[in-house]
Amino acid sequence: MDEPAQKNSSSSKSGWVDKLFLVVVMMLLGAFAYGGHYFHWKVPKFSRLWHQDSTKEDWCEAHHVPESICVECNPKEYPPPKSYGWCALHGVPECPVCHPDLATVEDPNLQILREKSQQGLAFSSRKANNPICKTHQRRIQFANIEEVDKAGVTVEPAWISPMTEYLSAPGEIIYDQTRQAHLSTRASGTVWRVIRHIGDHVKANETLALIDSAEVGKAKSELMQMFALSMLRTQTLGRLRAAGIATSAATLEEAESALRESLIRMNAARQALVNLGLPLENINLQSTTPETLENKLHFLGIPQEIHQHMDPAKTTRNLLPVISPMDGTIVSREVVAGEVVDTTRILFEVVNNEYKWITLDVRNEEARFLNNNQKVIYNPSGASEVVECKIDWISTQADLKTRTIKARANLEDKGGKLRANTFGSAKIILREESKALCVPRDAVQWDGCCQVVFVRDKNFLDPKAQKLFHVRKVRTGARDESKVEILAGLLPGELVVHQGSGLLLTELLRGNLGEGCACHSKK
């Protein structure tokens, strides 16, 4: 074989061997990789290869603490306490009220705390926790105290404080309608004189104005005519009876019938004056004379201090007084002298300014908590002091426009300092607790299905102890601008995270990402 052919054959065999070798190497590498994945082989760190330690290598990325002390990854570092499970009585897991060994402090008054807890929970439907949620088993850990300070985490002990549970509602002050009068004339006419003015304090039965009404003059004339006619017929009947047998029975009966008719018409005329507000209380028609009756009717119903300066010859008999029915203050006067008025027009408004009503608009979903005699603390707009009163009426229907439920409270306003038709805000007191267990308002967080607080571990200040915060489920009651009442899940004196609780909540929720909260994963 010639030399070129030999070279080509040798080159072909060499290329085939190279390819076979490459295939074998790739298969070995694949088997090695599969075995490493299956048996969880790890590449040794450089620090170990060179027999050097590095703090960065000893780090738990899941919980942001050195892996060697992470209590979540290594429970033996800080064994969790004994588990008692769900407390159906208080609606929390691992209840420290029923199992005080779970708490970070000792409380000698557990019996009182249990009673107050049950009373507070039974008072109203409280926000509930999910019994299958397991976030209370988590512990939020820091590497050291310096990290806690750097994160701005501060704690505050749960304390005993007075607490009030209430409903908030807008309110309006109005005049007490049982001590308010809208006055008009009882007969149409012309305003003859206005005696009292807006802002004047008046007494009951005091005259405010005089109306010149022809209807009054007509009623007085009718009474005078019937009075004179009754006197005449009485005298006639007396003479007929004195005549004895000389008078026929028919004539006597006719005289008696005429007298009865005149008496009926006289009483009707008298009643007409009473209907106009001019009763003849001090006039005895049986013993008076026509002249005396006429003089009394002239200024009937008008107080003497007013008519004593009037000349009867120059003053009309048609005067009708507008009289206040009660003591009070004139807050409205819609009349001037010479004006023509009728019975439908309001001339004066008189009120007792020391008695008012507060009308409250309560949301329909909260109206079930309302009861009569509940205390109301009302803060009028623009006033520096609050006032106290009690509910005395609750509407049985919702307002057609606002769909709120109206409630009313009586307010005794000595001195009349508060203004009617002004607005304010009210607190309707539902429950008052003199010794409530409280924490700062921002210490209570919502993790999606439960209310939680973060309680500092009792050994936190021990230099050798782990820096832990326990996740504690709680039930809450009343709250105000700065604090929240804790009804279950906490004992007095336990240290809860105040500032920085939102940061710990974020860490709690971040730790549940991927695997999810137990309460959500089981739904």
SULKA-V191292 format. One record per pair of residues at least 6 apart in sequence whose ideal C-beta (glycine too) atoms are under 8 Angstrom apart, sorted by the first residue. I is the first residue (numbers start at 0). J is the second residue. D is the distance in Angstrom with one decimal. If there is no record, write none. Layout:
I:J:D, I:J:D
//
This chain:
34:40:7.3, 44:53:7.8, 44:56:5.5, 45:51:7.8, 46:52:6.1, 46:53:4.6, 46:56:5.6, 54:65:7.3, 57:65:5.0, 57:66:5.4, 57:67:5.4, 58:64:7.9, 58:65:6.1, 58:66:5.9, 59:65:6.9, 59:66:4.3, 59:69:4.3, 59:71:7.8, 59:72:5.8, 61:69:8.0, 61:71:7.4, 61:72:7.2, 61:510:7.0, 62:69:5.3, 62:71:5.2, 62:72:6.9, 62:140:6.0, 62:510:7.1, 63:142:7.5, 63:506:7.7, 64:140:5.1, 64:141:6.8, 64:142:4.8, 65:142:6.1, 66:72:6.5, 66:73:7.9, 67:73:7.8, 68:76:5.8, 68:140:8.0, 68:142:7.8, 68:465:6.3, 69:76:7.1, 69:140:6.7, 70:76:4.8, 70:77:4.1, 70:138:5.8, 70:140:5.8, 70:465:5.8, 70:467:6.7, 71:137:7.3, 71:138:6.6, 71:140:6.9, 71:510:7.7, 76:465:6.7, 77:138:7.4, 77:465:5.2, 77:467:6.6, 79:136:6.9, 79:138:7.9, 80:93:7.7, 80:100:7.5, 80:101:5.7, 81:100:7.5, 81:101:7.8, 82:93:6.7, 83:93:5.8, 83:94:7.1, 83:97:7.5, 83:98:5.0, 83:101:7.2, 84:92:6.6, 84:93:7.6, 85:91:7.9, 85:92:5.2, 85:130:4.9, 86:92:6.9, 86:93:7.7, 86:94:3.5, 86:96:7.8, 86:97:5.6, 86:487:7.6, 88:94:7.5, 88:97:6.8, 88:117:7.4, 89:96:6.1, 89:97:7.0, 89:116:6.2, 89:120:6.9, 89:474:6.4, 89:486:7.6, 89:487:3.6, 89:488:7.2, 90:120:7.2, 90:125:7.5, 90:127:5.8, 90:128:5.9, 90:474:5.4, 90:487:6.4, 91:128:6.1, 91:472:4.4, 91:473:6.5, 91:474:6.2, 91:487:5.2, 91:488:4.4, 92:128:7.8, 92:130:7.3, 92:135:5.2, 92:472:5.7, 93:101:5.4, 93:135:6.1, 93:471:8.0, 93:472:7.8, 94:101:7.6, 94:487:6.7, 94:488:6.9, 95:101:4.7, 95:102:4.0, 95:471:7.7, 95:488:6.9, 95:489:6.8, 95:490:5.4, 95:493:7.9, 96:109:6.8, 96:112:6.0, 96:113:5.8, 96:116:5.9, 96:487:6.1, 96:488:7.6, 96:490:7.2, 97:113:7.7, 99:105:7.0, 99:106:6.6, 99:109:6.0, 99:490:7.0, 102:490:4.6, 102:493:6.2, 103:454:6.0, 103:455:7.2, 103:456:6.8, 103:457:4.0, 103:469:7.7, 103:493:5.2, 103:494:7.1, 104:457:7.3, 104:490:5.8, 104:491:7.6, 104:492:4.3, 104:493:5.4, 106:112:6.6, 106:490:4.6, 106:491:5.8, 106:492:7.0, 112:436:7.2, 112:490:7.2, 112:491:7.6, 115:432:7.1, 115:434:7.1, 115:435:7.6, 115:436:7.8, 115:486:8.0, 116:486:5.2, 116:487:5.2, 119:125:7.9, 119:430:7.8, 119:432:7.1, 119:435:7.9, 119:476:4.7, 119:484:7.1, 119:486:4.3, 120:474:6.4, 120:476:7.9, 120:486:5.4, 120:487:6.8, 122:164:7.6, 122:429:7.7, 122:430:5.6, 122:476:7.8, 123:164:7.8, 123:368:7.1, 123:429:7.5, 123:430:8.0, 125:474:5.5, 125:475:7.0, 125:476:6.8, 125:486:6.8, 126:450:6.4, 126:474:7.2, 126:475:6.5, 127:474:7.7, 128:448:7.1, 128:449:4.1, 128:450:6.4, 128:472:5.1, 128:474:7.2, 129:448:4.0, 129:449:5.7, 129:518:4.1, 131:517:6.0, 131:518:5.0, 131:521:5.5, 132:446:7.8, 132:448:5.2, 132:449:5.2, 132:472:7.8, 132:516:5.9, 132:517:5.6, 132:518:3.6, 133:516:7.4, 133:517:3.8, 133:518:7.6, 134:446:5.6, 134:449:6.7, 134:451:6.9, 134:470:5.7, 134:507:6.2, 134:511:6.8, 134:516:6.0, 134:517:7.5, 135:449:7.8, 135:451:7.4, 135:470:5.1, 135:471:6.6, 135:472:5.1, 136:470:7.6, 137:470:4.9, 137:507:5.9, 137:510:6.3, 138:467:5.0, 138:468:6.9, 138:469:5.8, 138:470:7.0, 139:453:6.4, 139:467:7.1, 139:468:4.4, 139:470:7.0, 139:503:5.0, 139:506:5.4, 139:507:6.4, 140:465:6.2, 140:466:6.4, 140:467:5.4, 140:468:7.7, 141:147:4.8, 141:150:7.3, 141:152:8.0, 141:466:4.2, 142:466:7.1, 143:466:6.2, 144:466:6.2, 146:466:7.5, 147:466:6.1, 150:499:5.8, 150:502:5.8, 151:498:5.8, 151:499:5.1, 151:502:7.5, 152:468:7.9, 152:496:5.9, 152:498:6.8, 152:499:3.5, 152:502:6.9, 152:503:7.2, 153:496:7.3, 153:497:5.1, 153:498:4.4, 153:499:6.5, 154:455:5.1, 154:494:4.2, 154:495:6.3, 154:496:5.7, 154:497:6.2, 155:438:7.2, 155:439:5.9, 155:442:7.2, 155:494:7.0, 155:495:6.4, 155:497:4.5, 156:491:7.7, 156:492:5.1, 156:493:6.8, 156:494:5.5, 156:495:7.7, 157:436:5.8, 157:437:6.8, 157:438:5.1, 157:485:6.5, 157:489:5.4, 157:490:7.1, 157:491:5.5, 157:492:6.5, 157:493:5.3, 157:495:6.0, 158:436:7.7, 158:437:5.8, 158:438:8.0, 158:491:6.8, 159:434:5.1, 159:435:7.0, 159:436:6.3, 159:437:7.3, 159:491:5.8, 160:434:7.9, 160:435:6.1, 160:437:4.7, 160:482:6.8, 161:431:7.5, 161:432:6.9, 161:433:5.2, 161:434:7.4, 161:435:6.8, 162:431:7.7, 162:432:4.8, 162:435:3.6, 162:437:6.3, 162:476:7.3, 162:477:4.7, 162:479:7.6, 162:482:7.6, 162:484:4.7, 163:426:7.6, 163:428:6.1, 163:430:7.3, 163:431:5.2, 163:432:7.6, 163:477:6.2, 163:479:7.4, 164:428:7.7, 164:429:4.8, 164:430:4.1, 164:431:7.6, 164:432:7.6, 164:476:6.4, 164:477:3.6, 164:484:7.7, 165:376:7.7, 165:426:4.2, 165:427:5.8, 165:428:5.2, 165:429:5.8, 165:477:7.6, 166:361:6.5, 166:365:5.2, 166:368:6.2, 166:369:7.8, 166:426:7.3, 166:427:4.3, 166:429:6.4, 167:424:6.6, 167:425:7.3, 167:426:6.2, 167:427:7.9, 168:359:4.5, 168:360:5.9, 168:361:4.9, 168:362:7.6, 168:406:7.6, 168:424:7.5, 168:425:5.1, 168:427:6.2, 169:359:7.3, 169:360:5.4, 169:422:6.6, 169:423:7.6, 169:424:6.1, 169:425:7.3, 170:357:5.0, 170:358:6.4, 170:359:4.7, 170:360:7.4, 170:377:6.0, 170:422:7.0, 170:423:5.4, 170:424:6.8, 170:425:4.4, 171:357:7.2, 171:358:5.2, 171:420:7.0, 171:421:7.1, 171:422:5.4, 171:423:7.6, 172:355:5.4, 172:356:7.4, 172:357:5.8, 172:379:6.6, 172:410:7.1, 172:417:5.6, 172:418:6.8, 172:419:5.6, 172:420:7.0, 172:421:5.4, 172:422:7.9, 172:423:7.1, 173:355:6.6, 173:356:5.2, 173:357:7.9, 173:358:6.2, 173:419:5.6, 173:420:6.4, 174:330:7.9, 174:350:4.7, 174:352:7.7, 174:354:7.9, 174:355:6.0, 174:356:7.2, 174:419:5.1, 175:350:7.8, 175:351:6.9, 175:354:4.2, 175:355:5.6, 175:356:5.3, 175:409:7.2, 176:356:7.1, 178:325:7.0, 178:327:7.1, 178:350:6.4, 178:351:3.9, 178:354:4.9, 179:327:8.0, 179:348:7.2, 179:349:7.4, 179:350:4.6, 179:351:7.5, 180:323:6.9, 180:324:5.4, 180:325:6.1, 180:327:7.2, 180:347:7.9, 180:348:7.2, 180:349:4.7, 180:350:7.5, 181:345:4.8, 181:347:7.7, 181:348:5.6, 182:207:6.8, 182:321:5.6, 182:322:7.8, 182:323:7.0, 182:324:7.9, 182:345:7.1, 182:346:5.6, 182:347:4.3, 182:348:7.4, 182:349:6.6, 183:321:7.7, 183:340:7.6, 183:342:5.9, 183:343:7.0, 183:344:5.7, 183:345:5.5, 183:346:5.5, 184:210:4.7, 184:212:7.1, 184:319:6.4, 184:321:6.0, 184:340:5.5, 184:341:7.4, 184:342:6.2, 184:344:7.8, 184:346:6.6, 185:274:7.3, 185:275:5.0, 185:276:5.4, 185:319:6.6, 185:342:6.5, 186:210:7.0, 186:212:4.1, 186:214:4.2, 186:215:6.0, 186:275:5.8, 186:319:5.7, 186:342:6.9, 187:212:6.5, 187:214:7.1, 187:339:7.7, 187:340:6.9, 187:341:4.4, 187:342:6.3, 188:210:4.5, 188:211:5.1, 188:212:3.3, 188:213:6.8, 188:214:7.4, 188:215:7.6, 188:317:7.1, 188:319:6.7, 188:339:7.5, 188:340:6.8, 189:210:7.1, 189:211:4.8, 189:212:8.0, 189:337:6.6, 189:338:7.1, 189:339:5.5, 189:340:7.6, 190:208:6.3, 190:209:7.7, 190:210:6.1, 190:211:7.7, 190:334:5.6, 190:335:6.6, 190:336:5.2, 190:337:6.1, 190:338:4.7, 190:339:7.8, 190:340:6.1, 191:208:7.9, 191:209:4.5, 191:210:6.3, 191:211:4.3, 191:315:7.7, 191:318:6.1, 191:336:7.1, 192:208:6.6, 192:209:4.7, 192:336:6.0, 193:207:7.6, 193:208:4.8, 193:332:7.5, 193:334:6.1, 193:335:6.6, 193:336:5.6, 194:206:5.8, 194:207:5.9, 194:208:5.9, 194:209:7.1, 194:305:7.1, 195:201:5.8, 195:205:7.2, 195:206:7.8, 195:207:4.5, 195:208:7.4, 195:329:6.0, 195:332:7.9, 195:347:7.8, 196:329:6.8, 196:332:6.0, 197:329:5.2, 197:330:6.9, 197:331:6.6, 197:332:4.5, 198:328:6.9, 198:329:6.4, 198:330:7.9, 199:328:7.2, 199:329:5.1, 200:326:7.9, 200:327:7.4, 200:328:5.4, 201:207:6.8, 201:323:4.7, 201:326:7.1, 201:327:6.4, 201:328:7.4, 201:329:6.3, 201:349:6.4, 202:323:7.1, 202:326:5.4, 203:323:6.4, 203:324:6.4, 203:325:5.1, 203:326:5.4, 204:322:5.8, 204:323:7.0, 204:324:7.7, 205:302:8.0, 205:322:6.9, 205:323:5.0, 206:301:6.8, 206:302:5.8, 206:305:6.3, 206:320:4.4, 206:321:7.0, 206:322:5.7, 207:320:7.9, 207:321:4.9, 207:322:7.0, 207:323:5.9, 207:329:7.3, 207:346:7.7, 207:347:5.4, 208:320:7.4, 208:321:4.5, 208:334:6.3, 208:346:6.6, 208:347:7.5, 209:301:7.0, 209:305:7.9, 209:318:5.0, 209:319:7.1, 209:320:5.7, 209:321:7.5, 210:318:7.2, 210:319:4.5, 210:320:7.7, 210:321:6.5, 210:340:6.8, 211:315:5.9, 211:317:5.1, 211:318:6.3, 211:319:7.8, 212:275:8.0, 212:317:5.4, 212:318:7.9, 212:319:4.8, 213:317:5.9, 214:275:7.2, 215:272:7.9, 215:275:6.0, 215:277:7.3, 215:316:7.6, 215:317:4.9, 215:318:6.9, 215:319:4.7, 216:315:7.1, 216:316:5.3, 216:317:3.9, 218:268:6.2, 218:271:4.3, 218:272:5.2, 218:275:6.4, 218:277:7.9, 219:272:6.9, 219:296:4.7, 219:299:7.2, 219:316:5.8, 221:264:7.7, 221:267:8.0, 221:268:4.0, 221:271:7.0, 222:265:6.5, 222:268:3.8, 222:269:5.8, 222:271:7.8, 222:272:6.5, 222:292:7.9, 222:296:6.9, 223:289:7.0, 223:292:6.6, 223:293:6.2, 223:296:6.9, 224:268:7.9, 225:261:5.7, 225:262:7.9, 225:264:4.6, 225:265:3.5, 225:267:7.9, 225:268:5.2, 226:265:5.7, 226:284:6.3, 226:289:6.5, 226:292:6.0, 227:289:5.6, 228:261:4.5, 228:264:7.9, 228:265:7.7, 229:258:6.7, 229:261:4.3, 229:262:5.5, 229:265:5.3, 230:289:7.3, 232:254:6.8, 232:257:5.2, 232:258:4.2, 232:261:5.4, 233:258:6.0, 235:254:5.6, 235:257:7.9, 235:258:7.9, 236:251:7.7, 236:254:4.5, 236:255:6.1, 236:258:5.5, 239:246:4.6, 239:250:6.4, 239:251:5.5, 239:254:5.4, 240:246:7.4, 240:251:7.0, 265:284:7.2, 269:279:5.9, 269:284:7.6, 272:278:7.2, 272:279:6.5, 272:299:7.0, 273:279:7.5, 275:319:6.2, 276:300:6.5, 276:319:7.2, 276:320:7.3, 276:322:6.5, 277:299:4.9, 277:300:4.3, 277:319:7.3, 279:299:7.5, 281:295:7.9, 282:292:6.7, 282:295:5.6, 284:292:7.3, 287:295:7.8, 294:311:7.6, 296:316:6.9, 297:311:5.5, 297:314:7.6, 297:316:5.2, 298:306:4.0, 298:309:7.2, 298:311:7.6, 298:314:7.8, 298:318:7.3, 300:318:7.9, 300:319:7.2, 300:320:5.0, 300:322:7.7, 301:318:6.1, 301:320:5.7, 306:314:7.7, 321:346:6.0, 321:347:6.7, 323:347:7.6, 323:349:5.2, 324:349:7.8, 325:349:6.7, 325:351:6.8, 326:351:6.6, 327:349:4.4, 327:350:5.2, 327:351:4.6, 327:352:7.1, 328:349:6.9, 328:350:6.2, 328:351:7.7, 328:352:5.2, 328:415:7.7, 329:347:5.8, 329:348:7.1, 329:349:5.6, 330:348:5.2, 330:349:7.3, 330:350:5.4, 330:352:7.7, 331:345:7.6, 331:347:6.7, 331:348:3.7, 332:346:7.2, 332:347:5.6, 332:348:7.9, 333:344:7.4, 333:345:6.2, 333:346:6.0, 333:347:7.7, 334:340:6.5, 334:346:4.4, 334:347:7.3, 340:346:6.5, 350:419:7.8, 352:412:7.2, 352:415:3.6, 353:411:6.8, 353:412:5.4, 353:413:6.0, 353:414:7.1, 353:415:5.4, 354:409:7.4, 354:410:7.4, 354:411:6.2, 354:412:6.9, 355:410:4.6, 355:412:5.3, 355:417:6.4, 355:419:6.4, 356:407:5.4, 356:408:7.1, 356:409:6.6, 356:410:6.7, 357:375:6.8, 357:377:5.6, 357:388:6.2, 357:407:7.0, 357:408:4.5, 357:410:5.4, 357:423:8.0, 357:425:6.8, 358:405:6.1, 358:406:7.5, 358:407:5.5, 359:375:7.3, 359:390:7.9, 359:405:7.1, 359:406:4.4, 359:407:7.2, 359:408:6.9, 359:425:5.5, 359:427:7.1, 360:398:7.2, 360:401:6.1, 360:403:4.1, 360:404:7.6, 360:405:6.7, 361:369:6.3, 361:403:6.0, 361:404:4.8, 361:405:7.8, 361:406:5.7, 361:427:7.3, 362:403:6.0, 362:404:7.7, 363:397:5.9, 363:402:6.0, 363:403:6.5, 363:404:5.9, 366:393:7.5, 366:404:4.0, 368:427:7.8, 368:429:5.6, 369:390:6.8, 369:393:5.2, 369:404:7.3, 369:406:5.8, 369:427:7.0, 370:390:7.2, 370:393:7.8, 371:389:7.9, 371:390:5.7, 371:391:6.1, 371:392:7.5, 371:393:6.9, 372:389:5.3, 372:390:6.6, 372:391:7.5, 373:389:6.6, 373:390:4.8, 373:427:5.8, 373:428:6.1, 373:429:7.2, 374:387:6.3, 374:388:7.8, 374:389:5.9, 374:427:7.8, 374:428:4.3, 375:387:7.0, 375:388:5.1, 375:389:6.5, 375:390:6.1, 375:408:4.7, 375:425:5.4, 375:426:7.1, 375:427:5.5, 375:428:7.1, 376:385:5.4, 376:386:7.7, 376:387:5.8, 376:425:6.9, 376:426:4.5, 376:428:6.7, 377:385:6.3, 377:386:5.1, 377:387:7.6, 377:388:6.6, 377:408:7.4, 377:410:7.4, 377:423:5.7, 377:424:7.6, 377:425:4.7, 377:426:7.9, 378:385:4.8, 378:423:5.3, 378:424:5.2, 378:425:7.3, 378:426:7.9, 379:385:8.0, 379:386:7.2, 379:417:5.8, 379:418:7.9, 379:421:6.2, 379:422:8.0, 379:423:4.1, 380:421:6.1, 380:422:5.3, 380:423:5.0, 380:424:7.9, 381:421:7.4, 382:417:7.1, 382:423:7.5, 386:410:6.3, 386:412:7.6, 386:417:7.3, 388:408:4.2, 388:409:5.9, 388:410:4.6, 388:411:7.6, 389:408:6.0, 389:409:6.8, 390:406:5.5, 390:407:7.0, 390:408:5.1, 390:427:7.1, 391:407:6.3, 391:408:6.6, 391:409:5.4, 392:406:6.8, 392:407:4.3, 393:404:7.0, 393:405:7.7, 393:406:4.9, 393:407:7.9, 394:404:5.6, 394:405:4.0, 394:406:6.9, 397:403:6.7, 397:404:5.9, 398:404:7.6, 398:405:6.3, 406:427:7.6, 408:425:7.9, 410:417:7.4, 430:477:6.9, 432:476:7.8, 432:477:7.1, 432:484:7.0, 435:476:7.2, 435:477:6.9, 435:484:4.5, 436:484:6.7, 436:485:4.8, 436:486:7.7, 436:489:6.5, 436:490:7.8, 436:491:5.7, 437:482:4.4, 437:483:6.6, 437:484:5.8, 437:485:6.9, 438:452:6.4, 438:482:6.7, 438:483:5.8, 438:485:5.8, 438:489:7.1, 438:495:5.1, 439:481:6.9, 439:482:6.1, 439:483:7.5, 439:495:7.6, 439:497:4.8, 440:478:6.4, 440:479:7.9, 440:480:7.4, 440:481:5.7, 440:482:5.7, 440:483:5.3, 441:497:6.9, 441:498:7.7, 441:500:6.1, 441:501:7.6, 442:452:5.4, 442:453:7.8, 442:483:7.4, 442:495:4.7, 442:496:6.2, 442:497:5.4, 442:500:5.5, 443:450:5.7, 443:451:7.5, 443:452:5.8, 443:473:6.7, 443:475:6.1, 443:483:5.2, 443:485:7.9, 444:450:7.3, 444:451:5.4, 444:452:7.2, 444:453:7.9, 444:500:5.6, 444:501:7.0, 444:503:7.9, 444:504:4.5, 445:451:7.7, 446:504:6.5, 446:507:6.3, 446:508:6.5, 446:516:7.3, 447:508:7.4, 447:516:6.2, 447:518:7.9, 447:519:7.3, 448:516:6.7, 448:518:4.7, 448:519:7.3, 449:472:5.2, 449:518:7.7, 450:472:6.8, 450:473:5.3, 450:474:7.0, 450:475:6.0, 451:470:5.5, 451:471:6.4, 451:472:5.9, 451:473:6.9, 451:504:7.4, 451:507:7.5, 452:471:5.2, 452:473:5.5, 452:485:7.8, 452:488:7.5, 452:489:6.6, 452:495:4.7, 452:496:7.2, 452:500:7.4, 453:468:4.4, 453:469:7.1, 453:470:6.4, 453:471:7.3, 453:495:6.5, 453:496:4.1, 453:500:5.9, 453:503:4.8, 453:504:8.0, 454:468:6.7, 454:469:4.7, 454:471:4.9, 454:489:7.4, 454:493:5.3, 454:494:6.6, 454:495:5.8, 454:496:7.9, 455:467:7.8, 455:468:5.7, 455:469:7.9, 455:494:4.2, 455:495:7.6, 455:496:7.1, 456:464:7.0, 456:465:7.2, 456:466:7.6, 456:467:4.1, 456:468:6.9, 456:469:6.5, 458:464:3.8, 458:465:7.8, 459:466:6.1, 459:467:7.0, 468:496:6.3, 468:503:6.1, 470:507:6.3, 471:488:5.5, 471:489:6.4, 472:488:5.4, 473:485:5.3, 473:486:7.8, 473:487:6.5, 473:488:3.4, 473:489:5.7, 474:485:7.4, 474:486:4.6, 474:487:4.2, 474:488:6.1, 475:483:5.3, 475:484:6.4, 475:485:6.3, 475:486:6.5, 476:483:7.9, 476:484:3.9, 476:485:7.5, 476:486:4.7, 477:483:7.8, 477:484:4.5, 478:484:6.6, 489:495:7.2, 496:503:5.9, 514:520:7.4
//
